[in-house]
Amino acid sequence: MHGRVEGARDRCAVSGCGEPGEYKAPLEPANFNGPGSWRFLCLDHVREHNAKYNFFSGMSPEEIAEAQTSFGGWERSVRAFSATVGASPAWTDLDDPLDAIAARFRRQQESSSRFSTPERRALAVLGLGEDTSRHALRTRYSKLVRRYHPDKNGGDRTHETRLREVIEAYQSLRRSAVFA
């Protein structure tokens, strides 16, 4: 049975009940800031406890709406890519393993951009900035291929050169260490 505490020796905490207390129930349901205080209840009484429980009690309508979103509790900002993404030097090229860290840091300082010059040109072909993500790259590529492909333009081949540029730019960027 889900939630059952194996080896519980206490009786149900409800006065007058002689059943074994095999299920943990919080004393203060609204207090989840620590381990909390628990009591042990029998199956019937824990079902009664759970039926009365209301997670949203004491919340404003705005707080309830926020808690009910599909990503409730996950509102954290994250960066799409780390600034230190890139290939590390080969260990065999270094006398001291800490030189690998220094070499990577030096390379990062030498170029303020995380993209090489050819990669920046490829981003320009696709109309993307240096803050783009792998998902945005793929989305933009798909959109441009649909726009310039002759099958989507009724056989019009005037955009073949542009289509080739878009495909080459995407192929070079998708293999880039930034998007690894």
N, C-alpha and C positions, 0 to 999 in steps of 0.2 A: 504494500500500500504506500503510495507516494506521501512523503512527509513523516512517515512513522520513524520514531527514534528507537532503534534496536537496543534492547537491554535496559530500558527505562524501568526503574523499580518503584517509583512513586505512584500513588493513587491519584485519580482525577482531582484537580484543585477545586472543583465545584463541591460545595458542602452537601453532604448527604449522598454523594455518588460513590459507589464502591468499585467502579471499573478501574482498570489500570490506566494511568496517564501516560499514553504513548506518543502524544503529539504536542509539539511546542507551539505556544501561542503567546504573542507579546502582551505584556501588561498595559503598555501605552502604545497603541498602534501608530500614533502620529509622530513618535519620537524615533527617527532612524539615524541619529547622529553618532551612534556608537553601538556596542554590542547589545545594549538594552537589557531589560529585565523580562524574563520568561516565566511562564507557568506551564505545567503539563496537564493536558486535558485528554479525556477519552474521545473516541471517534465521534460519538453523538454530540458531545459538547464542543468539540473543535469545529464541527460542521455548523453548529449554532453560532459560534463565535465568528466564523468566516462569513456567514450570511448577514451578520450585522455590520461587518467591516465596510467602511467607505473611505477609500484612498483620497478622495477629493474633499472630504469634510474640512472646513476651515479655509478653503482656497477661494480666491476671487474668480469670477468668470474668465478673466484674462489668463490667470495662472492655469485654470483647467484646460482652456483651449491650447495653451502652450504645451502642457503635459501630454495632450492627446495627439500632437503631431507625430508623424511617422518617424521623425528623427529627434523626438523629445529626449533631452539629456545628452545629445551628441553635438551641441552647438559649440564647436571649437574651431578656431581658424587654423588651418595648416597650410604650409607652403607646398606647392605642387612638386618642386624639385629643390634639392639642397644646392647651395652655391658651390659645394665642393665636389660635385659630380664630375667624374672624368677618370680616365685611365691612370692608374698609378704606375710609376716606373718599375721596371723589372727588378726583382730583389737581387739578381745576379750582377746587376750593374752597380750595386752599392756595397761599400765596405761596412757601413754601420746601418742596421735596420732603421734607426731614427732618421737617417738621411732621406728615406722614402717620404716621411712626413714633411720634412723640410722642403724637399723637391716639389712636392705637390702644393705646398703652401706658397713657395716661390712662384710657381707657374700661375697660381691663382692671382697673385699680386701683379704679375707682369701684364695680364690682360684683365681689364675691368669687365669685359663681356664673357659670358660663359660659352659663347659661340665663336667659332673661327670665322675668318673673313668669307670663305666659300659658303659656310652655313648661314651667315647673315645675308648673303646674296640670295640664297635659296628661300629664306624667310621672306625677303622682299618680293620674290616672284609669287609666293603664295599670299602675300598681303598680310603677313603676321608680324607681330612684334616679338621682342626678346623675352617677354614675360609669358609666352604661350606654353600650354601644357600639351602632353602627348594626345590627349583626347581632342583638344582644339585643333591640333595639327591634322589629325585624321578627319575631323569633321569638315575643315576647310578644304582639304584635298578632295574629299568626296563631292563637295559642292562644286568645285571648279571643274572636276572631270565631267560631272553631269552637264555643266554649262557648255563646255567646249567640245565634247565628243560628237563626231558627225552623226552617230545614230540618234542622238537627242536633238540634233539640229536639222532633221529632214535631209541628211546627206550633204549638208553644206560643209565643205572641207577648208573654208577660209581660216578656220581657227586651229588647224593642225599644228602649226608651229607653236602656238601658245599652249596647246594641250601637251606637246612634247616637253616644253619647258616646265610645266606644272608637274608632270610625271617624274622628270629627272630631279627636280627640286625635292619632291617628296621622298624619292628613293634615297637621296643623299641624307636627308634629315632623319629618316626613320632608323638609319644605321648609326646615327650620331650617338656619342657617349652621353650626351645630355639627356637623351630620351631612353637610355638603357634601363 
